Amino acid sequence: MIVHRFGLVPLVLALAIAAATASTAGSASALPGMMTGKAPWGPNDGSTLKPRLKAIGLHALPKEALKMHIHQRMALLVDGQFAPIPPGIGIDANGKFIAELHTHDSSGIIHVESPVNRDYTLGEFFDVWGLRFSSHCLGGYCETAMKHVFVWANGKRVKKNIRNIVLSDHLSLVVAYGTLASVPKPIPPHFPFPKGY
């Protein structure tokens, strides 16, 4: 086989990028108990939660740790319809442990309650939940020629590295699957938070 002297480098780079992308996408989808079906999705708080936390480097804490205590609020949409974000994400159903990232109710408020100060990401929250989330798929919904995964943070669309969005205090998030036209407009820059959050 003859490869043009300038053709080999782009080919090698393309293969390396494809392998890295497959590795990154595969690592999240290979976590224990990952949900890859259609909405609605439950809290996924069963026997796979603790192994999933271990796999992503988070902890099964005996109680809430409040050295770092911040909140975000997220709306989740599929084809223009709100998909519920359940209570109990990241919380053992029998009350034996709780993850740094969790939900207490169905308001869409994410609680970051950590024994250390560090950045947590949107991808980590979905991994705690055990719901497939990437630039290509949300649960059982994957991109087509017309439908895609979209994310807005504080009203601004994020087009790259959506899993790496840092969960800063009072961040407002919209995660949507569908056509751009199916997403209600305008996207609010901020969601309301209850008093004390």
Secondary structure, DSSP 8 states (H G I E B T S, - for coil): ----TTTHHHHHHHHHHHHHHHHHHHHHHTSTT-B-S-S------STTHHHHHHHHT---BSS---SEEEEEEEEEEETTEE----TTTTB-TTSS-B-SEE-SSSS-EEEEEESS----BHHHHHHHHTB-BSSSEETTEE--SS-EEEEEETTEEE-S-GGG-B--TTEEEEEEEE-GGGS-SS--S-----TT-
